[in-house]
Amino acid sequence: MRHGLGTLWLYRDGKYVVRYNGEWRADQPTGHGTFFADNGDTYEGEWLNGRRHGKGRAVYGGRPVDGFGGDVYEGYFENDVKCGPGTMMYANGDVYEGLWAADKKNGTGTYFYMSKGKRFDGVWADGAIKCGTYSEIHAPPPGTPGALPPCELRNADKVLAEATMEASAAATEAAARGL
């Protein structure tokens, strides 16, 4: 049985490649380690019984040689899925910072639409937006095409606070059912 520090090599297409490098317990990756998938996906972080568990960094859709150029998630995993606080940096430049459950956006978070210069602060449930507000990342000069119009809702803060509370409660309940 593998136990302690070690590297798992696989023979692929006439050469050896590293599959996992890190800590082992009872023949399973447990502790800190790095995993390299055939498609270029990588994960460096904490493991428990062969599954991502704890804080880590995952790269999805990168080059098979080094993982460069893909989406990058830094945050927490539970039983091999994104769960808890984390940041996803998308290859197109957009960024989501917020809460995750069952590998989906769940709870409060902020999505930055970098190419559009806009951000969305809101609440997600099961990966879908439930409520929130859009704003400019940097205030554009007056009359700029595509600029957000001023909000004209009376008591907008009160309406948003109530909707956020309701959506947060629903997201928490949905996450609890998914466990």
N, C-alpha and C positions, 0 to 999 in steps of 0.2 A: 504494500500500500504506500502511496505517495504521502509523505508527511514532512513538514518543514519547508524550507525554500527550495524551489526547483523550477525547471523549464520543461514544458511539453513541446517536443518537436514532432511535426508530421512530414511524411514524405509525399510531395506533390509535384507532378510533372518533372520528375527526374532530379528534384532537389529537396532539401530539407527546409521547412519554414517553421517559425515559432508560432504556436497556437496560444499558449498561455505561459506567462512568466510571473511567479510570485509565490505566495504562501499556500501550503496544502495542509489539510487535516483530514484524516480518514479517507484518503484518496479523492477528496473534493477541494476545489479552490475555496479557501476560507482564510480571511485576513485581507491583506493588501495585495493586489496583483493587476496585471495587464493582460487583456484578451485581444487577439487579432483574428478577425473573421476573414474568410476567403474573398468577400466582396469589398473589402476596404474598411468596413465598420471596425471601430476599436472601442474598448472600454478600459479605463484605468481608475481603480478605486477599490472600495471595500466589497468583499464577497462573504457569503455565508452559505455553506453546503452547496457550492457550485452555482449559486445564483447571485446576481448583483443585489447588494443589500447594504445600505449606508450611503455615505457621500462618495460621489464619483464624477467622472467626466466621460461622456460618450460622444463619438463622432459617427454620424450616419451619412452614407452615400459619398464618402471620400474616395480618392484614388486607391486601388487595391494595394499599391506598394506602401503608401505611408498615411492614408486616410485624409490627406489634405483636400480642402475644397468642399467639404460637406457641411451639413447642419451639425451644430455642436450644442450638447446639453451639459450643463454643469449644475449639479444639485443632488438631491437624495433619491434613492431607490429603496423599494421595499418588495421583497420576493420577486425580483427581476423586472419590476415596472417602476416608472417615475411616480414618486409619491412624496408629498411635502414640498418645501420651498425649492425652487429651481429656476434656472435661466436657460432659455433656448435661443441660440443665435443662429438664424437661418442663413443659408448661403446667399440669399438675395439681399442681405444686409438688415432685414427686419429682426427685432428682438422682442421676446416675451419674458417678463420677469413676474413670477407669481407662484401660486400654489398649484399642485398637481395631485391627482388621485387616479389610480387605475390606468396610468399612462396617458391621461387626458388632462387638459386644463380644468381645474375645479377649485372654485373659491375666488378670492380677490387677486387681481393682477393688473399689469400694465403691458400693453402691446405697442411697440414703437414701429410705425410705418416709416422707415428711414428715407426711402426714395420720395415719399410724399410730404415729409416734414411734419407728420401728424402723429399723435399718440392717442391711445384709448385706455382709460382707467375704468375698470369695471369688475363685474363678477361673472364667472363662467360656471356652468354646471354640465358635467359629462362632455366637455369639449365645446359646448355651445355658449355664445354670449347671452347673458340674461338681462343685464342692464349696465349702464355706465355713461361716461361722457367722453367726447372727442375734444381735443385741443391741439393747438399748434405747438410743435417742439420749439420753434423759434418764431416769434411774432413777425409775420410778413408785412411789408409796407402796405398801406391802405390801397385798396383796389386791385391787389394781386389776384390774377385768375386762379381759381381753385381754393382760395382762402375760405375758411369756415365762416359762415354767417354768425352774427351775434345771437345768443340764446335769448328768446323772448318769452319764456315760460315764467309765470308768476310763481314765486316760492320754489324755484328750481332746486335749491339745496334741500328743502324739505322733501320734495318728491323723490329726489335721488337717494336721500338717506333712507326713506321708507322702502324703496325698491331694492336698495342694496341690502338692507336687513333681511327682507323676504328672500331674495336670491341667495344670500349667504346661508340662511337657514336651510333652504332647499338643497343647496350644494352639499352642506354638511350632512344632511339626512341621506342624500343619494350616495355620498362617499361611505357612510356608515353601513348602508345596505349592501354596498359592493364588497365589504370586507368579509 
